[in-house]
Amino acid sequence: MGAGGSPRTGGCAGPSAACHHGGVDSDGSTTSDVSGAATVTELIGVYHAEGTLRGELRYWIGARLGRAHCALCDITHGTFKEKESWRSCTADLPVPFLTYHLDDRPADVRAATERSSPAVLARTAVGVHALLGPAELERLDGDPQRLAEAIVGAVHAVGLGWPEAER
């Protein structure tokens, strides 16, 4: 967020661009099941990997050998660290973007992503809503800018909204 609570503008999509919500089907696509407008308070990304040292090493080695894959990891991280372009995009979003691994998800996030990860969810006052599943994330080809645009489009498509800037 920018000064005074207003969204930053710049390199990535903001809330005026296009958004999608619902559940994540077993085939990795999302379904829309939200009616009415609800305000997004945070975005949540769930990696298809465990966050322990052992899990991180297993994923890193598996990814290099072609045995493990996480489209969200490809979007947010390079070979060894978080992408600068990802940090720039998250700074431009109007709400915080939190990330979890399979082994450290809160209960509501676990329930929403139990059968399908990676995924991006939106939290509102009434719960979490799936925005993007594995299939949608895969189509973004590791590009943080495209993820930001897809999130904005998904939020709009499922009838959710962004918080208004403080006046």
One Martini backbone bead per residue (centre of mass of N, CA, C, O) as a GRO file, in nm:
protein
  167
    1MET     BB    1   0.099   0.033   0.017
    2GLY     BB    2   0.057   0.346   0.027
    3ALA     BB    3   0.019   0.629   0.135
    4GLY     BB    4  -0.275   0.630   0.322
    5GLY     BB    5  -0.375   0.337   0.185
    6SER     BB    6  -0.300   0.350  -0.100
    7PRO     BB    7  -0.245   0.226  -0.388
    8ARG     BB    8  -0.005   0.127  -0.578
    9THR     BB    9   0.168   0.223  -0.864
   10GLY     BB   10   0.283   0.055  -1.176
   11GLY     BB   11   0.406  -0.258  -1.279
   12CYS     BB   12   0.117  -0.348  -1.177
   13ALA     BB   13  -0.178  -0.454  -1.113
   14GLY     BB   14  -0.475  -0.321  -1.022
   15PRO     BB   15  -0.811  -0.283  -0.926
   16SER     BB   16  -0.892  -0.181  -1.231
   17ALA     BB   17  -0.861  -0.432  -1.333
   18ALA     BB   18  -0.915  -0.734  -1.379
   19CYS     BB   19  -1.146  -1.116  -1.177
   20HIS     BB   20  -1.169  -1.480  -0.967
   21HIS     BB   21  -1.399  -1.735  -0.811
   22GLY     BB   22  -1.402  -2.011  -0.574
   23GLY     BB   23  -1.331  -2.318  -0.643
   24VAL     BB   24  -1.124  -2.614  -0.660
   25ASP     BB   25  -1.082  -2.842  -0.875
   26SER     BB   26  -0.929  -3.145  -0.945
   27ASP     BB   27  -0.825  -3.011  -1.235
   28GLY     BB   28  -0.747  -2.691  -1.144
   29SER     BB   29  -1.003  -2.543  -1.159
   30THR     BB   30  -1.234  -2.293  -1.126
   31THR     BB   31  -1.517  -2.192  -0.926
   32SER     BB   32  -1.818  -2.018  -0.899
   33ASP     BB   33  -1.976  -1.913  -0.554
   34VAL     BB   34  -2.024  -1.599  -0.549
   35SER     BB   35  -2.239  -1.370  -0.389
   36GLY     BB   36  -2.190  -1.075  -0.400
   37ALA     BB   37  -2.027  -0.834  -0.226
   38ALA     BB   38  -1.679  -0.848  -0.129
   39THR     BB   39  -1.402  -0.775   0.066
   40VAL     BB   40  -1.074  -0.773   0.027
   41THR     BB   41  -0.806  -0.831   0.275
   42GLU     BB   42  -0.655  -1.085   0.137
   43LEU     BB   43  -0.396  -1.269  -0.003
   44ILE     BB   44  -0.341  -1.623  -0.105
   45GLY     BB   45  -0.067  -1.843  -0.122
   46VAL     BB   46  -0.017  -2.187  -0.241
   47TYR     BB   47   0.213  -2.413  -0.226
   48HIS     BB   48   0.359  -2.717  -0.381
   49ALA     BB   49   0.497  -2.732  -0.077
   50GLU     BB   50   0.717  -2.759   0.175
   51GLY     BB   51   0.861  -2.549   0.449
   52THR     BB   52   1.072  -2.715   0.522
   53LEU     BB   53   1.389  -2.787   0.478
   54ARG     BB   54   1.333  -3.060   0.351
   55GLY     BB   55   1.109  -2.963   0.156
   56GLU     BB   56   1.276  -2.751   0.004
   57LEU     BB   57   1.497  -2.946  -0.095
   58ARG     BB   58   1.316  -3.145  -0.239
   59TYR     BB   59   1.203  -2.942  -0.439
   60TRP     BB   60   1.461  -2.826  -0.563
   61ILE     BB   61   1.566  -3.095  -0.670
   62GLY     BB   62   1.309  -3.188  -0.822
   63ALA     BB   63   1.299  -2.945  -1.017
   64ARG     BB   64   1.581  -3.003  -1.153
   65LEU     BB   65   1.477  -3.316  -1.229
   66GLY     BB   66   1.153  -3.306  -1.300
   67ARG     BB   67   0.971  -3.404  -1.017
   68ALA     BB   68   0.894  -3.102  -0.952
   69HIS     BB   69   0.600  -2.871  -0.925
   70CYS     BB   70   0.536  -2.500  -0.910
   71ALA     BB   71   0.384  -2.228  -1.038
   72LEU     BB   72   0.414  -2.030  -0.799
   73CYS     BB   73   0.716  -2.057  -0.763
   74ASP     BB   74   0.785  -1.953  -1.053
   75ILE     BB   75   0.668  -1.664  -0.994
   76THR     BB   76   0.825  -1.589  -0.704
   77HIS     BB   77   1.086  -1.762  -0.794
   78GLY     BB   78   1.393  -1.844  -0.832
   79THR     BB   79   1.647  -2.045  -0.771
   80PHE     BB   80   1.710  -1.892  -0.460
   81LYS     BB   81   1.495  -1.648  -0.479
   82GLU     BB   82   1.311  -1.390  -0.471
   83LYS     BB   83   1.160  -1.193  -0.686
   84GLU     BB   84   1.162  -0.864  -0.761
   85SER     BB   85   0.903  -0.858  -0.938
   86TRP     BB   86   0.726  -0.970  -0.711
   87ARG     BB   87   0.764  -0.748  -0.500
   88SER     BB   88   0.648  -0.526  -0.680
   89CYS     BB   89   0.365  -0.647  -0.719
   90THR     BB   90   0.280  -0.667  -0.417
   91ALA     BB   91   0.309  -0.358  -0.365
   92ASP     BB   92   0.061  -0.295  -0.579
   93LEU     BB   93  -0.133  -0.416  -0.406
   94PRO     BB   94  -0.422  -0.346  -0.197
   95VAL     BB   95  -0.320  -0.610  -0.053
   96PRO     BB   96  -0.203  -0.853   0.107
   97PHE     BB   97   0.044  -1.122   0.037
   98LEU     BB   98   0.022  -1.447   0.132
   99THR     BB   99   0.221  -1.738   0.222
  100TYR     BB  100   0.201  -2.100   0.179
  101HIS     BB  101   0.235  -2.420   0.276
  102LEU     BB  102   0.118  -2.733   0.316
  103ASP     BB  103   0.230  -2.735   0.640
  104ASP     BB  104   0.118  -2.403   0.713
  105ARG     BB  105  -0.181  -2.394   0.692
  106PRO     BB  106  -0.460  -2.283   0.762
  107ALA     BB  107  -0.759  -2.431   0.798
  108ASP     BB  108  -0.917  -2.271   0.573
  109VAL     BB  109  -0.699  -2.311   0.356
  110ARG     BB  110  -0.686  -2.615   0.361
  111ALA     BB  111  -0.983  -2.666   0.280
  112ALA     BB  112  -0.957  -2.504  -0.002
  113THR     BB  113  -0.666  -2.691  -0.081
  114GLU     BB  114  -0.664  -3.004  -0.037
  115ARG     BB  115  -0.700  -3.096  -0.366
  116SER     BB  116  -0.542  -2.811  -0.458
  117SER     BB  117  -0.215  -2.740  -0.589
  118PRO     BB  118  -0.176  -2.451  -0.650
  119ALA     BB  119  -0.294  -2.130  -0.503
  120VAL     BB  120  -0.539  -1.858  -0.504
  121LEU     BB  121  -0.669  -1.644  -0.252
  122ALA     BB  122  -0.947  -1.482  -0.086
  123ARG     BB  123  -1.007  -1.268   0.183
  124THR     BB  124  -1.294  -1.230   0.383
  125ALA     BB  125  -1.541  -1.192   0.616
  126VAL     BB  126  -1.662  -1.493   0.506
  127GLY     BB  127  -1.377  -1.589   0.383
  128VAL     BB  128  -1.253  -1.809   0.147
  129HIS     BB  129  -1.151  -1.764  -0.205
  130ALA     BB  130  -1.112  -1.885  -0.506
  131LEU     BB  131  -0.916  -1.782  -0.792
  132LEU     BB  132  -0.658  -1.981  -0.842
  133GLY     BB  133  -0.532  -2.252  -1.002
  134PRO     BB  134  -0.311  -2.457  -1.148
  135ALA     BB  135  -0.396  -2.396  -1.442
  136GLU     BB  136  -0.379  -2.086  -1.428
  137LEU     BB  137  -0.084  -2.066  -1.325
  138GLU     BB  138   0.053  -2.212  -1.561
  139ARG     BB  139  -0.035  -1.993  -1.786
  140LEU     BB  140   0.179  -1.763  -1.664
  141ASP     BB  141   0.487  -1.842  -1.701
  142GLY     BB  142   0.627  -1.703  -1.432
  143ASP     BB  143   0.459  -1.420  -1.424
  144PRO     BB  144   0.391  -1.168  -1.208
  145GLN     BB  145   0.219  -0.978  -1.382
  146ARG     BB  146   0.010  -1.193  -1.469
  147LEU     BB  147  -0.087  -1.255  -1.186
  148ALA     BB  148  -0.194  -0.978  -1.110
  149GLU     BB  149  -0.400  -0.970  -1.341
  150ALA     BB  150  -0.553  -1.232  -1.264
  151ILE     BB  151  -0.646  -1.142  -0.988
  152VAL     BB  152  -0.810  -0.899  -1.070
  153GLY     BB  153  -0.999  -1.058  -1.258
  154ALA     BB  154  -1.105  -1.261  -1.044
  155VAL     BB  155  -1.233  -1.068  -0.846
  156HIS     BB  156  -1.440  -0.955  -1.045
  157ALA     BB  157  -1.574  -1.225  -1.152
  158VAL     BB  158  -1.677  -1.304  -0.837
  159GLY     BB  159  -1.772  -1.025  -0.683
  160LEU     BB  160  -1.540  -0.880  -0.574
  161GLY     BB  161  -1.354  -0.642  -0.370
  162TRP     BB  162  -1.191  -0.356  -0.291
  163PRO     BB  163  -1.064  -0.150  -0.094
  164GLU     BB  164  -1.088   0.156   0.007
  165ALA     BB  165  -0.939   0.433   0.017
  166GLU     BB  166  -0.818   0.643   0.216
  167ARG     BB  167  -0.919   0.989   0.298
   0.00000   0.00000   0.00000
